[in-house]
């Protein structure tokens, strides 16, 4: 009995620890989603600003306008961390659930006899003990299933965090690249494209290419 009690206590402790680790893991996922959403919002704003900047340059090539049409970001769909919660764990818990119904069906058939009362009394004690044991066993099994489900869900969180951070870093890299191109072209605002030098036109062309590259990253799905 002491061993059984210790097992139950250990499972409770493990479940509590698993939930605490899950909370920390989910917070990391939330932070990663927030960072990724913010980076893409800033990138979208920069692309829009670049379009306004290029439009200020008269007689610029129509190919620039087509590039901006291709790079247009209508709306940033924010990544909600809650979409990664629940289904995996719920499925695992349901798969691990075991119903007691039917286990005892047909197990014992009493025949009428003079000692029927004694048999019933004895059987009732056995059944009562069995169901007490079964209840503890079922609870422990459900808790173990929940622990496994929580840990599996944490693995999903960790993979998503790694993916989101990688994409956020990639987006930031293209963002700063485009920002640098914009700085290099700043003095061209409001000028006539036909009067620009070859070097200046090349810088503007680089800006357009960087706009397109950043937009591709922003539009990437998770």
N, C-alpha and C positions, 0 to 999 in steps of 0.2 A: 504493500500500500504506500509505503514511504517513497519507493522508487517511482510508482505511478504518480504520486503527488509531485515529486521532483520534476518528472517529465512535463506535467501540466504547467508548473511554474516556469520551467525553462522555455516552453513554447510561448507563454504569455510575455516573457521578457524578450524573446526573439521577435515576437510580433510588434511589441512596442518599439523596439530598436529599428525594425524594418520600416515602420510608419514614420519615425523621425528621419531616417535616411531618405525615405520617399519625399518627405516635405522639402528637405534640402535640395534633392535632385530636381524637384518640380520648380523650386525657386530659381535654380540655375537655368532651367528651360525657359522660364518666364523672362529672365534677364536677356537670354540669347534672342528670344523673339522680339523683345523691345528694341534691342540694339539693331537687329536686322531690319525691323520696320522703320526705325529712325534713319538709318543709313540710306534706305531706298527712297524715303521721303525727301531727304536732302538732295539725292541724286536727281530725282524727278524735277525738283525746283531749279537745280543748276541747268538741266537740259532746257527748261522753259526760258530761263534767263539768257542762255546762249542763242536761242532762236530769236529773241527780241534784239539781241546784239547784232546778229547777222542781218536781220531785217533793216537795221539802221544803215547798213552799207548799201548804197544805191547801185543798181546794175549788177548785183551779184548773180552768179549763174543759177539757172532754174534747177540744176541738179542738186544745189544746196537745199532748196525747198523740198524736193523729193526725199532727200535724206532725213529731213526733219519730220516729214509725214511718216516715214518708216520708223522713226525713233520716237514718235509720239507715245506718251504714257498717259492713258486716259485716267486711270485710277489705280492707286496702290492698294492691293488687297492685303490687309494686315494679317499676319500669322498669329492665330490665337492658340496659346499653349494648351488650352482645355480640350482641343480637338484630339490630342494625343492621350487623353485620360479616359479610363473607364471601360472601353470595349474589350481590350485585351484582358484586363483583370476580371471583368464581369464574366467573360467566357470561360476563363480558367476556374473561377470559383464555382460556376455552374457545372463545369465538367468534373470538378472534384467533389461535388455534393453527392452524398449517398443517402438514399431513403431507407428507412427501417421497415416500411410497409411490405408485407409479403414474406419477410424473412422467416417468420415463425409459422406461416400458413402450412397446415398439414403436418406440422412437426410431431404433434402429440394427439392421439385420439383416445379418449378415456372410455373404457368399457364399464358398463354398470356392474357394480359389485358392492358387497357389504362394506368394503373399506374405501368407497368412493369419496367420502368426506375427508378422510385422512390424506388421500392422494391429492385431492384438490387443494387442501391446505398446504401440503408440501410443494405442489406445483406452483401455487401462487407465490410462495416465498422465493422459489427458484426464478420464476419469471420476473418478479420484482427486482431481484438481484441482477438478473440479466439485463433488464431495461436500464437499470442504474448504471451498469458497466457500459452498455451500448451508448447511452447518452454522453458519457464522458469521452468514450472512444470517438463518437461522431463529432463532438465539439473540437477535440484535439485534431482530428483529421481535417475539419473545416478550417481551423486556424493555420494548419500547415499548408493547406491549399492557398489560403489568403497570403501567407508569407511568400510562397512561390510566385503567386500572381503579382504581388507588389514588386518583388525583385525583377521579374520579367518586364514589368512596366518601366522600372528604373533603367533597364538596359535600353529600352526604346527611347527614353528621355536622353540618355547619354549619347546615343547615336544622332538624335535630332540636334542636340546642342553642338556636337562636333560639326555637323553639316551646316547648321545656321551660322556658326562662327566662321567657318571657311568661306561661305558665300558672302558674309558681311565684310570680311577682310578683302575679298576679291572686288566687291563693289566699292569699298573705300579706296582701293588701289586705283581703279579706273576713275573714281571721282576726283582724286588729287591730280591724276594725269590730265583730265579735262580742265580742272581748275588752273593748272599750270599753263595749258594752251591758251586759255582765256586771258590770263595775265600777259602772255606774250603778244596777244592781239589787241590789247586794251586801247592802244593809241589809234587803232583803225576805225573806231566807232564813229559813225556818221560820215565816213569818207565815200568816195566814188571808186568802185571796184576797178574800173577801167584805168584809173590813175595809180593803182597800186603797183609796186615793184614785184618782180618774180618771187623774191624772198618773202614779201608780205603776203602774196597770194598762196605761197606754199604753207605759210603759218596758218592761214585761214583754212586751207584744205585739211591740214592736220587737225584743226579744231573740229571740223565737221566729222572727220573719221573717228575722233575720240568721243564725240556726241553719240554716234551710232554704236560704238563699242560699249559705252556705259549703258545705253538703253537696252541692249541685249542682256546684260547682266541683271538689270533691274527687272526685266520681264521673265527671267528664269523662274520656273516653278520649283517648288520644294518637293 
